[in-house]
Amino acid sequence: MQLPPQQVAVLEAASADEPRRIADLAADAGEPPETVTGAAFELADAGLVDVTEETVEEVELTDEGREYADAGLPEVRLYEAALAAGAGESPVSMGEAIGASGLEGPQVDIALSNYARKGYGSIDSGDLGADPDADPGEDAEAAALETLAAGGTVDDDDALAQLERRDLVAVRERTVRSVVLTDAGVTELMAGVEASEKVGQLTPDMLASGEWRDAEFADYNVEADAGDYQGGKVHVLRQAAERVKEVLVGMGFQEMAGPHVDADFYINDCLFMPQDHPARNHWDRFALAEPDRIDDLPGDLVERVERAHREGVGPDGDGYHSPWDEDFARALALRGHTTSLTARYLSGVAGEDVEPPQRYFSVEKAYRNDTLDATHLLEFFQIEGWVMADDLSVRDLMGTFREFYSQFGITDLEFKPTYNPYTEPSFELFGRHPETGELIEIGNSGIFRPEMLEPLGVDADVMAWGLALERLLMLVTGFEDIRDVHGTLCDLAFLRDAEVVY
């Protein structure tokens, strides 16, 4: 019996006793897996092999998981540092233990949130106690990480589930095909199988040389698996951004633009954010190392903003009575919100005429050192907007939101009073998730305070907001985790199929 060379290789590598996976057959035959798959289906059509399929789970370490497999889980490192500092006998300062552990940024929060959960010790009013009897060697999550890093498999479902919740592993399903010889296949092998000269693929060289005219081509199996090719499309988040722009332009707004890296002066000081505010420390912002300062700031604007911070505005103003340093104001960082653009436009630094009435917006990225979860990422899109006019009220602001969100079919909005250093009154917006039915925060807003507007030279009311584009998309499409549309863990099937319908 004569068969194409690839089919002969698969037939000889297959077994009649037990199924062999395509990957193993490909390694033995020295052929790519896709070639072996096609040959196996052709042999199955001839009744020489049976092809079976099964769905298997694959567990793979994420980048963060590989990091912890090498350096140790944050809570284990914190426990070991606390124990070395004497916390096994009496509590020690949390800052001392954290400093000795070498943990930084989000790892500190991760360590603290898992420390007591795993029984490593206690956390009380800034002090850390360590249980001397705790054994990190019995930490199931740490053991599972170590096993996976070494290429092994983990049978502890609870540990795997916890690692998956912490985004330290990714669990994926894939289809695995196996091949086993049939009785007919065994019979043909015993009788003798030879490789034919049939050509399985037409190449450019064959076309150029004319060799194709004399070649005998193998039959083409139209039922064999082929590569899954996806055409390009606009990212669903970009679709949402473009739709937001269309809606706001239709409502009479103009678009703002400005730098992603800006001085703290425009990001915070112009917004009447005190320089000792917790959100302005190095834990919450992405500062630049080179360059680390802006050279040119308008001297008169700096003077007015500093005076507002120190003394307040108007006869009843009192300011913050807290330190204010121009060097700190000049520090460069990735903007934590796009309200820095608003500050630039209202102050005239952007070079625009901002005499009332005015309406401006932007749909741009902002950057924050947040803890990653289903609704937070380190970078996100913010829908910034403001209206300048006389005699604006909260009713105007709420009405603007109801009109804007109604364009996306969202009518169930709720408002909750809140505090912002730069708006008064202020309130947060909430929308109801179409799948879970839960209320999720979708934005923050308010009327700018005189302490912000007067130094910028604005003599009118300004209502403003910052809305989350990703959370708007949640309400439109029904996805539940922001990581489905961003980053290495994004849901490719969702991105290919989802559309912003309006």
C-alpha positions as CSV (number, residue, x, y, z in Angstrom):
1,M,0.0,0.0,0.0
2,Q,1.3,3.4,-0.9
3,L,0.6,6.5,1.2
4,P,2.0,10.1,1.3
5,P,5.2,10.2,3.4
6,Q,3.5,12.2,6.2
7,Q,0.8,9.5,6.6
8,V,3.3,6.7,6.6
9,A,5.3,8.5,9.4
10,V,2.1,8.9,11.5
11,L,1.0,5.3,10.8
12,E,4.4,3.9,11.9
13,A,4.6,6.2,15.0
14,A,1.0,5.3,16.2
15,S,0.2,2.4,18.5
16,A,-2.5,-0.2,18.5
17,D,-2.3,-0.6,22.3
18,E,-3.0,2.9,23.6
19,P,-3.8,6.4,22.1
20,R,-0.8,8.6,21.4
21,R,-1.1,12.4,21.4
22,I,-0.5,14.4,18.3
23,A,2.4,16.3,19.9
24,D,4.1,13.0,20.7
25,L,3.6,11.6,17.1
26,A,4.9,14.9,15.7
27,A,8.1,14.6,17.7
28,D,8.6,11.0,16.6
29,A,7.8,11.7,12.9
30,G,9.8,14.9,12.8
31,E,6.8,16.8,11.4
32,P,5.0,20.0,12.6
33,P,1.9,19.2,14.7
34,E,-0.5,20.7,12.1
35,T,1.0,18.4,9.4
36,V,0.5,15.4,11.7
37,T,-3.1,16.4,12.4
38,G,-3.9,16.6,8.8
39,A,-2.3,13.3,8.1
40,A,-4.2,11.7,11.0
41,F,-7.5,12.8,9.7
42,E,-6.7,11.5,6.3
43,L,-5.8,8.1,7.8
44,A,-9.0,8.2,9.8
45,D,-11.0,8.7,6.7
46,A,-9.3,5.6,5.2
47,G,-10.2,3.6,8.4
48,L,-6.5,3.1,9.4
49,V,-6.6,5.1,12.6
50,D,-9.1,6.4,15.1
51,V,-8.8,10.1,16.2
52,T,-10.2,11.0,19.6
53,E,-10.5,14.4,21.3
54,E,-10.4,15.4,25.0
55,T,-10.5,18.8,26.7
56,V,-7.6,19.3,29.2
57,E,-6.8,22.1,31.6
58,E,-3.4,23.7,31.4
59,V,-2.0,25.7,34.3
60,E,0.6,28.3,33.5
61,L,2.4,30.8,35.8
62,T,1.8,34.4,35.1
63,D,4.7,36.9,35.1
64,E,3.8,37.8,38.7
65,G,3.6,34.1,39.6
66,R,7.1,33.4,38.1
67,E,8.4,36.3,40.1
68,Y,7.0,34.9,43.4
69,A,8.2,31.4,42.5
70,D,11.8,32.8,42.4
71,A,11.6,35.4,45.2
72,G,8.9,33.9,47.5
73,L,5.3,34.9,48.2
74,P,5.1,38.4,49.7
75,E,3.5,37.2,52.9
76,V,6.2,34.5,53.4
77,R,8.9,37.2,52.9
78,L,7.1,39.5,55.4
79,Y,6.8,36.6,57.9
80,E,10.5,35.7,57.6
81,A,11.5,39.4,58.0
82,A,9.2,39.9,61.0
83,L,10.6,36.7,62.6
84,A,14.2,37.9,62.1
85,A,13.2,41.2,63.7
86,G,12.0,39.5,66.8
87,A,8.3,39.6,66.2
88,G,8.0,36.0,67.4
89,E,8.6,37.2,70.9
90,S,6.9,40.6,70.9
91,P,5.3,42.7,68.1
92,V,7.6,44.9,66.0
93,S,6.9,48.0,63.9
94,M,5.2,47.2,60.7
95,G,7.4,49.6,58.9
96,E,10.5,47.9,60.2
97,A,9.4,44.5,59.1
98,I,8.3,45.8,55.6
99,G,11.6,47.6,55.1
100,A,13.6,44.4,56.0
101,S,11.5,42.3,53.7
102,G,12.4,44.3,50.6
103,L,8.7,44.5,49.6
104,E,7.6,47.5,47.6
105,G,4.5,49.1,46.1
106,P,1.5,46.7,45.7
107,Q,3.5,43.8,47.1
108,V,3.1,45.4,50.6
109,D,-0.7,45.4,50.4
110,I,-0.6,41.8,49.0
111,A,1.6,40.6,51.9
112,L,-0.5,42.3,54.6
113,S,-3.8,41.0,53.1
114,N,-2.5,37.4,53.2
115,Y,-0.4,37.5,56.4
116,A,-3.1,37.0,59.0
117,R,-5.3,34.8,56.6
118,K,-2.5,32.2,56.5
119,G,-1.9,32.3,60.3
120,Y,1.6,33.8,60.0
121,G,0.9,36.3,62.8
122,S,-1.2,39.3,63.8
123,I,-1.5,42.9,62.6
124,D,-2.6,45.5,65.2
125,S,-2.3,49.3,65.0
126,G,0.8,49.4,62.9
127,D,2.6,46.5,64.8
128,L,3.3,43.1,63.5
129,G,3.4,39.9,65.5
130,A,4.7,36.6,64.1
131,D,3.7,33.1,65.2
132,P,7.0,31.2,65.8
133,D,5.2,27.9,65.1
134,A,4.1,28.9,61.6
135,D,5.9,26.9,58.9
136,P,6.2,28.5,55.4
137,G,7.3,25.1,54.2
138,E,3.7,24.0,54.7
139,D,2.2,26.9,52.7
140,A,0.2,25.1,50.0
141,E,0.2,28.1,47.6
142,A,4.0,28.5,47.9
143,A,4.5,24.8,47.3
144,A,2.2,24.8,44.3
145,L,4.1,27.8,42.8
146,E,7.4,25.9,43.3
147,T,6.0,22.8,41.7
148,L,4.6,24.6,38.6
149,A,7.9,26.5,38.2
150,A,9.7,23.2,38.0
151,G,7.4,22.0,35.3
152,G,5.3,19.7,37.6
153,T,1.6,19.3,38.1
154,V,-0.4,20.3,41.2
155,D,-3.2,18.2,42.5
156,D,-4.3,20.6,45.3
157,D,-7.4,22.2,43.7
158,D,-7.8,24.6,46.6
159,A,-4.3,25.9,46.3
160,L,-4.7,26.3,42.5
161,A,-8.0,28.1,42.9
162,Q,-6.4,30.6,45.3
163,L,-3.4,31.1,43.0
164,E,-5.8,31.8,40.1
165,R,-7.8,34.3,42.2
166,R,-4.5,36.1,42.9
167,D,-3.7,36.1,39.2
168,L,-0.5,34.1,39.8
169,V,-1.5,31.3,37.5
170,A,-3.7,31.2,34.3
171,V,-5.8,28.1,33.8
172,R,-6.8,27.5,30.2
173,E,-8.7,24.8,28.4
174,R,-7.5,23.3,25.2
175,T,-8.5,20.4,22.9
176,V,-6.0,17.5,22.7
177,R,-6.2,14.9,19.9
178,S,-4.9,11.4,20.2
179,V,-4.4,8.7,17.5
180,V,-4.7,4.9,17.9
181,L,-4.2,2.2,15.1
182,T,-7.3,0.3,14.0
183,D,-7.3,-3.3,13.1
184,A,-7.1,-2.3,9.4
185,G,-4.2,-0.1,10.1
186,V,-2.3,-2.9,11.9
187,T,-3.1,-5.2,8.9
188,E,-1.7,-2.7,6.4
189,L,1.4,-2.1,8.4
190,M,2.1,-5.9,8.6
191,A,1.5,-6.2,4.8
192,G,3.9,-3.3,4.2
193,V,3.3,0.4,3.6
194,E,5.4,2.5,1.3
195,A,5.8,6.2,0.9
196,S,4.4,7.4,-2.4
197,E,5.7,10.3,-4.4
198,K,2.5,12.3,-4.1
199,V,3.0,16.0,-3.4
200,G,1.1,17.4,-0.5
201,Q,1.7,21.1,-1.0
202,L,2.1,23.2,-4.1
203,T,5.1,25.5,-3.6
204,P,6.3,28.7,-5.4
205,D,9.4,26.8,-6.6
206,M,7.2,24.2,-8.2
207,L,5.2,26.9,-10.0
208,A,8.3,28.7,-11.2
209,S,10.0,25.5,-12.5
210,G,7.0,23.9,-14.0
211,E,7.5,20.8,-11.9
212,W,3.8,20.9,-10.9
213,R,2.8,19.7,-14.4
214,D,4.3,16.2,-13.8
215,A,3.6,16.0,-10.0
216,E,1.0,13.7,-8.5
217,F,-0.8,15.5,-5.8
218,A,-2.3,14.0,-2.7
219,D,-6.1,14.3,-2.1
220,Y,-7.1,17.4,-0.2
221,N,-9.1,16.6,3.0
222,V,-11.5,19.5,3.3
223,E,-12.6,18.3,6.8
224,A,-9.2,18.5,8.3
225,D,-8.4,21.2,10.8
226,A,-7.0,24.4,9.4
227,G,-5.4,27.4,11.1
228,D,-7.8,29.8,12.8
229,Y,-7.2,33.2,11.2
230,Q,-8.9,36.3,12.7
231,G,-9.2,39.5,10.7
232,G,-8.2,42.7,12.4
233,K,-10.9,45.0,13.9
234,V,-11.1,48.1,16.0
235,H,-10.6,47.3,19.7
236,V,-13.9,47.4,21.6
237,L,-12.5,50.0,24.0
238,R,-11.6,52.2,21.0
239,Q,-15.1,51.7,19.7
240,A,-16.5,52.9,23.0
241,A,-14.1,55.9,23.0
242,E,-15.1,57.0,19.5
243,R,-18.8,56.6,20.4
244,V,-18.3,58.8,23.5
245,K,-16.6,61.5,21.4
246,E,-19.5,61.4,19.0
247,V,-22.1,61.8,21.8
248,L,-20.2,64.7,23.5
249,V,-19.6,66.5,20.3
250,G,-23.3,66.1,19.5
251,M,-24.0,67.7,22.9
252,G,-21.9,70.8,21.9
253,F,-18.5,69.9,23.5
254,Q,-15.0,70.5,22.1
255,E,-12.2,68.1,22.6
256,M,-9.1,68.8,24.8
257,A,-5.6,67.5,24.3
258,G,-2.5,67.6,26.5
259,P,0.6,65.8,27.9
260,H,0.5,62.4,29.5
261,V,3.5,63.4,31.6
262,D,2.9,66.6,33.4
263,A,4.0,68.7,36.4
264,D,2.4,68.0,39.8
265,F,1.4,71.6,39.6
266,Y,-1.2,71.0,36.9
267,I,-2.1,67.5,38.1
268,N,-2.8,68.4,41.7
269,D,-1.8,71.9,42.9
270,C,-4.1,73.7,40.5
271,L,-6.9,71.5,41.7
272,F,-6.5,72.7,45.3
273,M,-5.0,69.3,46.3
274,P,-2.8,69.8,49.4
275,Q,0.8,68.7,48.9
276,D,0.5,66.4,52.0
277,H,-2.5,64.6,50.6
278,P,-2.1,60.8,50.7
279,A,-2.8,60.4,47.0
280,R,0.3,62.5,46.2
281,N,2.9,60.3,47.9
282,H,5.2,58.0,46.0
283,W,3.0,54.9,46.7
284,D,0.1,56.3,44.5
285,R,1.8,58.0,41.6
286,F,4.3,57.2,38.8
287,A,7.0,59.8,39.1
288,L,9.7,60.3,36.4
289,A,13.3,59.9,37.1
290,E,14.6,61.6,34.0
291,P,13.7,64.4,33.6
292,D,12.2,64.8,37.1
293,R,11.2,68.5,37.0
294,I,9.5,70.9,34.6
295,D,11.5,74.0,33.9
296,D,8.8,76.5,32.9
297,L,5.7,77.3,35.0
298,P,3.9,80.7,34.8
299,G,5.2,82.7,37.8
300,D,2.0,84.6,38.4
301,L,-0.2,81.5,38.2
302,V,2.2,79.7,40.7
303,E,1.9,82.6,43.0
304,R,-1.9,82.6,43.0
305,V,-2.1,78.9,43.4
306,E,0.3,78.9,46.3
307,R,-1.6,81.8,48.0
308,A,-4.9,79.8,47.7
309,H,-3.2,76.8,49.4
310,R,-1.7,78.8,52.2
311,E,-4.4,81.5,52.8
312,G,-7.5,80.3,51.0
313,V,-9.7,82.5,48.8
314,G,-12.2,85.2,49.7
315,P,-13.0,86.7,53.1
316,D,-14.0,83.3,54.6
317,G,-11.1,81.3,53.0
318,D,-8.6,79.7,55.3
319,G,-6.4,77.5,53.1
320,Y,-4.7,74.4,54.3
321,H,-2.0,75.8,56.6
322,S,0.2,72.9,55.3
323,P,3.6,72.9,53.7
324,W,3.7,74.1,50.0
325,D,6.9,73.7,48.0
326,E,7.4,74.9,44.5
327,D,10.0,72.2,43.8
328,F,7.4,69.6,44.7
329,A,4.9,71.3,42.3
330,R,7.5,71.1,39.5
331,A,8.0,67.3,39.9
332,L,7.0,65.4,36.7
333,A,4.7,62.3,36.9
334,L,2.3,60.4,34.7
335,R,-1.0,62.1,35.2
336,G,-3.2,60.4,37.8
337,H,-6.3,61.9,36.1
338,T,-7.0,63.9,33.0
339,T,-8.3,66.8,35.1
340,S,-4.7,68.2,34.6
341,L,-6.0,69.0,31.0
342,T,-8.9,70.9,32.6
343,A,-6.5,72.9,34.7
344,R,-4.4,73.8,31.7
345,Y,-7.4,74.9,29.7
346,L,-9.1,76.9,32.5
347,S,-5.8,78.7,33.3
348,G,-5.2,79.6,29.7
349,V,-1.9,77.7,29.5
350,A,-3.3,75.5,26.7
351,G,-3.8,78.7,24.6
352,E,-7.6,78.4,24.3
353,D,-10.2,81.1,24.7
354,V,-12.2,79.9,27.8
355,E,-14.6,82.8,28.3
356,P,-18.1,81.5,29.3
357,P,-20.1,79.7,28.0
358,Q,-17.7,76.8,27.2
359,R,-18.0,73.0,27.0
360,Y,-14.9,70.8,26.8
361,F,-14.1,67.1,27.1
362,S,-11.3,64.5,26.6
363,V,-11.2,60.7,26.4
364,E,-7.6,60.0,27.4
365,K,-5.5,57.7,29.5
366,A,-4.7,58.2,33.2
367,Y,-2.2,56.3,35.3
368,R,-2.4,55.2,39.0
369,N,-0.5,52.9,41.2
370,D,-3.6,50.9,42.2
371,T,-4.0,47.4,43.3
372,L,-5.2,45.3,40.3
373,D,-8.6,43.8,40.6
374,A,-11.8,43.4,38.6
375,T,-12.4,47.2,38.4
376,H,-8.9,48.7,38.7
377,L,-5.8,48.8,36.5
378,L,-2.6,50.8,36.5
379,E,-3.8,52.6,33.5
380,F,-7.3,53.4,32.3
381,F,-9.3,55.7,30.1
382,Q,-11.0,58.7,31.7
383,I,-13.9,60.7,30.2
384,E,-13.1,64.2,31.4
385,G,-15.6,67.0,30.9
386,W,-16.5,70.4,32.1
387,V,-19.0,73.1,31.4
388,M,-18.4,76.8,32.2
389,A,-21.4,79.1,32.5
390,D,-23.2,81.4,35.0
391,D,-25.5,80.0,37.7
392,L,-24.8,76.3,37.2
393,S,-26.3,73.9,39.7
394,V,-26.2,70.2,40.6
395,R,-29.4,69.8,38.7
396,D,-27.6,70.9,35.5
397,L,-24.8,68.4,36.3
398,M,-27.2,65.5,36.9
399,G,-29.2,66.3,33.8
400,T,-26.0,66.3,31.7
401,F,-25.2,62.8,33.0
402,R,-28.7,61.5,32.3
403,E,-28.6,62.8,28.8
404,F,-25.1,61.4,28.1
405,Y,-25.7,57.9,29.5
406,S,-29.1,57.7,27.8
407,Q,-27.3,57.7,24.5
408,F,-25.9,54.3,25.5
409,G,-29.2,52.9,26.8
410,I,-28.3,53.5,30.4
411,T,-31.1,55.1,32.4
412,D,-30.7,53.5,35.9
413,L,-28.3,56.0,37.5
414,E,-27.8,56.7,41.2
415,F,-25.9,59.6,42.9
416,K,-24.1,59.6,46.2
417,P,-22.6,62.7,47.9
418,T,-18.8,62.5,48.4
419,Y,-15.8,64.7,49.2
420,N,-13.3,66.1,46.7
421,P,-10.7,68.7,47.5
422,Y,-11.5,70.6,44.3
423,T,-15.3,70.4,44.1
424,E,-18.2,71.4,46.4
425,P,-20.8,70.0,46.2
426,S,-19.5,66.6,44.9
427,F,-21.1,63.3,44.2
428,E,-20.2,59.9,42.7
429,L,-22.2,58.2,40.0
430,F,-23.3,54.6,40.0
431,G,-24.8,52.4,37.3
432,R,-26.4,48.9,37.5
433,H,-24.5,46.1,35.9
434,P,-26.7,44.3,33.3
435,E,-25.5,40.8,34.3
436,T,-24.9,40.9,38.0
437,G,-27.5,43.5,38.9
438,E,-24.9,45.2,41.2
439,L,-24.3,49.0,41.4
440,I,-20.8,49.9,40.3
441,E,-19.1,53.3,40.5
442,I,-18.8,54.8,37.1
443,G,-17.6,58.4,37.8
444,N,-17.0,61.3,40.1
445,S,-18.2,64.9,39.7
446,G,-19.0,68.2,41.2
447,I,-18.9,72.0,41.0
448,F,-15.4,73.5,41.1
449,R,-14.6,75.3,44.3
450,P,-13.6,79.1,44.3
451,E,-10.2,78.0,45.8
452,M,-9.5,76.3,42.5
453,L,-11.2,78.7,40.0
454,E,-10.0,82.1,41.3
455,P,-6.3,81.4,41.0
456,L,-6.9,80.1,37.4
457,G,-8.6,83.4,36.6
458,V,-12.1,82.0,36.1
459,D,-15.0,84.2,37.0
460,A,-17.9,81.8,36.3
461,D,-19.3,78.5,37.6
462,V,-17.7,75.3,36.3
463,M,-19.2,71.9,36.7
464,A,-16.9,69.0,35.9
465,W,-16.6,65.2,36.0
466,G,-14.3,62.3,35.5
467,L,-16.0,59.1,34.2
468,A,-14.5,55.7,33.6
469,L,-14.7,54.5,30.0
470,E,-14.0,50.9,30.9
471,R,-16.9,50.9,33.4
472,L,-19.2,52.5,30.9
473,L,-18.2,49.6,28.6
474,M,-19.1,47.2,31.4
475,L,-22.6,48.5,31.5
476,V,-22.9,48.4,27.7
477,T,-21.6,44.9,27.0
478,G,-22.0,43.2,30.3
479,F,-18.4,42.0,30.9
480,E,-17.5,41.8,34.6
481,D,-13.7,42.1,34.8
482,I,-11.7,45.1,33.5
483,R,-8.9,42.7,32.7
484,D,-11.1,41.1,30.0
485,V,-10.3,44.0,27.8
486,H,-6.8,45.0,28.9
487,G,-3.4,43.4,29.2
488,T,-2.1,39.9,28.9
489,L,-5.1,38.2,30.5
490,C,-7.7,39.8,28.2
491,D,-10.5,37.7,26.8
492,L,-9.7,37.4,23.1
493,A,-13.1,35.8,22.2
494,F,-14.8,38.8,23.9
495,L,-12.6,41.3,22.0
496,R,-13.3,39.6,18.7
497,D,-17.1,39.4,19.1
498,A,-18.1,42.3,21.3
499,E,-19.4,45.5,19.7
500,V,-20.5,48.8,21.0
501,V,-24.1,48.9,19.7
502,Y,-26.0,52.2,19.5
